[in-house]
Amino acid sequence: TNLVIANKVIAPDGFSRSAVLAGSSSSNVAFPGPLIRGNKGARFRINLVNQLSDTSMLKTTSIHWHGLFQAGTSWADGPAFVTQCPIASGDSFLYDFRSADQAGTFWYHAHLSTQYCDGLRGAFVVYDHIRDRLKYGYLVDNEDTVITLADWYHTVAPQAGLVPTPDATLINGRGRYAGSDVATPLAVIRVIWGIKYRFRLVSTSCDPFYDFSIDGHTMTVIEADGILTRPLQVDSIRVFAGQRYSFILHANKPINNYWIRAEPNLGARGFEGGINSAILRYIGAPRNREPTTTQTPSTNPLVEANLIPDRHPGAPGVPQVGAADVNLNLAMAFNFAQLEFTINGHPYTSPTSPVLLQIMSGASSATDLLPEGAVYVLPPNKVIELSIPALQIGQPHPFHLHGHAFDVIRSAGSTNYNFVNPPRRDVVSTGNVGDNVTIRFVTDNAGPWFLHCHIDWHLEIGLAVVFAEDVGKVSQARPPPAWDALCPKYDSLSPEEK
Ligand code: C2O
């Protein structure tokens, strides 16, 4: 299938702006991009067609399939200058990968500078219908039960160290901004009384986290970031940039319209005129009326440490802090003079040659690999432990690791270490000062994998490292022929063409 990337002026919250959008053809590009779906084990052949033309934004692009491990296909992972060079406008590039044994809720987004904040983001779901329905007893799980949250900006995403404030929150691509005098339509999610639904909540945020809730209803969480969990009943979910949850909603409350709320920590807060909201509508409830429901203060929010994987092998390695095969402390800092973040003293700046290409050209040690000080070489088949002490600059930093899910042996807000049945996920909040989030994973997937803050403004100014995992195997990898041509092509583009 084709995924066409093009510019178009849209007004999802009533304010018109040019955006970077995806569609199955150039005539239907939209926000969010089309839902990409497949079944467990499926092969995805997604031909990215770059038709970007707006010179006020980047015209090159690349896409990351967030949460999919890309075993054997690290070249298809997508982050610009880690696994590929950006794709020029007028060109196409075939991403060809398998979901293998993964099933769950994922998403895709541009992974070049801050481009996804200008629109290029969408949900990606891999189903395992029969197993999951039997296990959890829900009936409906389809394209209408995917809920995407997004921060939306009225100006083009800055590329150099500025942190803009979101103008609106979009739920399934619709929202309103504070101060607007038009009540633009909000997303409506329709349910039939008596049915159990599986909702898939995807934060496609560039920055804020959201406190998500549905008036009058509790939610039973069954999945976090593509990993099934033991059912966990909550009344609100704090979801950080890049995180996903599935929850079961039993539509057994009085037939009515109810507010769905996604309260951001940045931008217009509160709840005036339906800002930060969508509508849960029972069939039979008045169709032309907005809800009048009120929010009950949360008494039972989701606590990450309580997310127990459905199948829990436990954390790998010796069950003691600092006793993994490789123990790394990642110390974040902010350099006020340079306006950049560093990890262990080094800012991440994109190298001109993608890390994957460097490895294939023979670089094999941290001293050879660029960017200097920000590439860590990891040996195969070892247990890696990372501890990431919190930094009180900005807000909690949600860290995402490509190529893996990891065990969160110490969660933000907790001082306990859990080696028995720790949460497993691919984006973790590092919390507030005093927290020291600690994770483990096994190096069973060769490739150069990005680890970065998913607040896109922070990644842009250095808050990232790359793990070069099993460089021996990576150097023998075989990307498709077109892959090799990307970089010479990109290098020869004029600044306006980039
Ligand atoms: Cu959701 Cu590096 O990405």
Residues whose N, C-alpha, C, O or C-beta is under 5 A from the ligand:
A	BS01	C2O	H66 G242 F450
